[in-house]
């Protein structure tokens, strides 16, 4: 009995230094210590699920920001990414760093009379851009809007009717608008996202720290975050990639629509436009006065979403008009 | 425990010699190991996405335009329209078709074939003021009634353009009227939408038409009728615009 092991006046023990420990104080302190240690171990639990390719190589760790890389560094980065993709997907990708074209600024126009809400654009985008399938990331969100308003807060994101279109609604696809004054770029603490000269806002996936400030700043819910390691089946890989757009992303980075810059910077149409069955989507270079989008902006009554927040989007919506101004004999039809 | 005054001088035993402290340390580390190695079981199950077949997202045009003049295989031989119609005395204003019965004409108020097809030469199309066009010029036939849309199509505001947006790098392919619209049934049919965003983790939610807001099992949030996911409880005067 007198071997009460907690009674040791010469060392700090439960109950505080200098005070003889009591049973209550011992139990309290050890409960706290046990709880703290257990919580610490539970927090470290993800280390159990660490895979070998989650840890960066030295080369990846020391890689510079995209804007600071010169040609050789980019080539070695692309080679590293090719090796990673080949190891993961058993396919050698065709990955390049495609620079913007001169004298080009992209603009997207969308005809809301023609959109039927079929969501083919959503899934063509998913097939083109190597996004995670489980959980599924979709860059484009089609909103089912009640007639009479263009307030996107009233849109239904999760409509699932037997057939579309519904007579009481119209459909408004929303994706990254590549705003001319992008709030997402302003809030990024590490400058992992920026706007390129052709108007596309891009992300350097190797520089993004995953804080999601950009996701919070975007008024159009355009950005998506990889909460888990993206699961992409090998057969669904699109091997034609570019560094800034559709290469497979790691866990913990933000991604979004890039206007398919691996296609559009080579003159092709983005995947969402190609698949639209009603031809509601229009894309082109707004600096070219003969392009479709220039004609639309000149002749149709276009509007943008959330104009009051001042993001200056590059995505313009319009409705078909019965007697559009373009048919007016006095209208300016010159190129 | 009573505070006995520590008068009885015990020899100074160091912590390492006390078995109870060893036992406690073991318990601590056992607890830590339990939390580290055992599955926590609180992960949210991620449902697999509904599969979308590649033909749902096929970008090629809906219809292949007919050749000019259109040809068909009849009894093993390739025939144009006039190969039969030069000798058939078909009633041009008849709507009672014996051949071509698979064509269902649903094109607005048009109920006669001769509105678009030339009654004398079936290899040509004809307008109501007797101008003829070949099948390659079929878009101009559409413009006789659909003028504003035709002007918009010429500018690219209506319709679909595939290929390249940059003329310097490749050809752009503007689809003609009949590559999207079946001329006998031009209105697009309603189709089933592809799956939406898989972001609802709380089980089966109310989306679309069917409503039952009193039932927790079907609507765990008990969303009120005027929320943004359900709108068919709007009073009648609101839903008609």
Boltz contact constraints between the chains, C-beta under 6 A:
constraints:
  - contact:
      token1: [A, 5]
      token2: [B, 18]
      max_distance: 6.0
  - contact:
      token1: [A, 5]
      token2: [B, 20]
      max_distance: 6.0
  - contact:
      token1: [A, 9]
      token2: [B, 6]
      max_distance: 6.0
  - contact:
      token1: [A, 10]
      token2: [B, 12]
      max_distance: 6.0
  - contact:
      token1: [A, 23]
      token2: [B, 1]
      max_distance: 6.0
  - contact:
      token1: [A, 34]
      token2: [B, 28]
      max_distance: 6.0
  - contact:
      token1: [A, 34]
      token2: [B, 31]
      max_distance: 6.0
  - contact:
      token1: [A, 37]
      token2: [B, 28]
      max_distance: 6.0
  - contact:
      token1: [A, 37]
      token2: [B, 32]
      max_distance: 6.0
  - contact:
      token1: [A, 38]
      token2: [B, 31]
      max_distance: 6.0
  - contact:
      token1: [A, 38]
      token2: [B, 35]
      max_distance: 6.0
  - contact:
      token1: [A, 41]
      token2: [B, 32]
      max_distance: 6.0
  - contact:
      token1: [A, 41]
      token2: [B, 35]
      max_distance: 6.0
  - contact:
      token1: [A, 41]
      token2: [B, 36]
      max_distance: 6.0
  - contact:
      token1: [A, 42]
      token2: [B, 35]
      max_distance: 6.0
  - contact:
      token1: [A, 45]
      token2: [B, 36]
      max_distance: 6.0
  - contact:
      token1: [A, 117]
      token2: [B, 193]
      max_distance: 6.0
  - contact:
      token1: [A, 118]
      token2: [B, 191]
      max_distance: 6.0
  - contact:
      token1: [A, 118]
      token2: [B, 193]
      max_distance: 6.0
  - contact:
      token1: [A, 119]
      token2: [B, 193]
      max_distance: 6.0
  - contact:
      token1: [A, 119]
      token2: [B, 194]
      max_distance: 6.0
  - contact:
      token1: [A, 120]
      token2: [B, 57]
      max_distance: 6.0
  - contact:
      token1: [A, 123]
      token2: [B, 52]
      max_distance: 6.0
  - contact:
      token1: [A, 123]
      token2: [B, 57]
      max_distance: 6.0
  - contact:
      token1: [A, 123]
      token2: [B, 194]
      max_distance: 6.0
  - contact:
      token1: [A, 124]
      token2: [B, 57]
      max_distance: 6.0
  - contact:
      token1: [A, 133]
      token2: [B, 49]
      max_distance: 6.0
  - contact:
      token1: [A, 134]
      token2: [B, 46]
      max_distance: 6.0
  - contact:
      token1: [A, 134]
      token2: [B, 48]
      max_distance: 6.0
  - contact:
      token1: [A, 135]
      token2: [B, 46]
      max_distance: 6.0
  - contact:
      token1: [A, 136]
      token2: [B, 49]
      max_distance: 6.0
  - contact:
      token1: [A, 136]
      token2: [B, 198]
      max_distance: 6.0
  - contact:
      token1: [A, 138]
      token2: [B, 197]
      max_distance: 6.0
  - contact:
      token1: [A, 147]
      token2: [B, 241]
      max_distance: 6.0
  - contact:
      token1: [A, 148]
      token2: [B, 241]
      max_distance: 6.0
  - contact:
      token1: [A, 156]
      token2: [B, 228]
      max_distance: 6.0
  - contact:
      token1: [A, 156]
      token2: [B, 229]
      max_distance: 6.0
  - contact:
      token1: [A, 158]
      token2: [B, 196]
      max_distance: 6.0
  - contact:
      token1: [A, 158]
      token2: [B, 207]
      max_distance: 6.0
  - contact:
      token1: [A, 158]
      token2: [B, 229]
      max_distance: 6.0
  - contact:
      token1: [A, 159]
      token2: [B, 208]
      max_distance: 6.0
  - contact:
      token1: [A, 160]
      token2: [B, 207]
      max_distance: 6.0
  - contact:
      token1: [A, 160]
      token2: [B, 208]
      max_distance: 6.0
  - contact:
      token1: [A, 161]
      token2: [B, 208]
      max_distance: 6.0
  - contact:
      token1: [A, 163]
      token2: [B, 190]
      max_distance: 6.0
  - contact:
      token1: [A, 163]
      token2: [B, 192]
      max_distance: 6.0
  - contact:
      token1: [A, 164]
      token2: [B, 193]
      max_distance: 6.0
  - contact:
      token1: [A, 168]
      token2: [B, 239]
      max_distance: 6.0
  - contact:
      token1: [A, 267]
      token2: [B, 164]
      max_distance: 6.0
  - contact:
      token1: [A, 267]
      token2: [B, 166]
      max_distance: 6.0
  - contact:
      token1: [A, 267]
      token2: [B, 169]
      max_distance: 6.0
  - contact:
      token1: [A, 267]
      token2: [B, 170]
      max_distance: 6.0
  - contact:
      token1: [A, 268]
      token2: [B, 164]
      max_distance: 6.0
  - contact:
      token1: [A, 269]
      token2: [B, 165]
      max_distance: 6.0
  - contact:
      token1: [A, 274]
      token2: [B, 59]
      max_distance: 6.0
  - contact:
      token1: [A, 275]
      token2: [B, 57]
      max_distance: 6.0
  - contact:
      token1: [A, 275]
      token2: [B, 59]
      max_distance: 6.0
  - contact:
      token1: [A, 279]
      token2: [B, 159]
      max_distance: 6.0
  - contact:
      token1: [A, 279]
      token2: [B, 160]
      max_distance: 6.0
  - contact:
      token1: [A, 283]
      token2: [B, 165]
      max_distance: 6.0
  - contact:
      token1: [A, 284]
      token2: [B, 165]
      max_distance: 6.0
  - contact:
      token1: [A, 292]
      token2: [B, 156]
      max_distance: 6.0
  - contact:
      token1: [A, 295]
      token2: [B, 155]
      max_distance: 6.0
  - contact:
      token1: [A, 296]
      token2: [B, 157]
      max_distance: 6.0
  - contact:
      token1: [A, 327]
      token2: [B, 148]
      max_distance: 6.0
  - contact:
      token1: [A, 327]
      token2: [B, 151]
      max_distance: 6.0
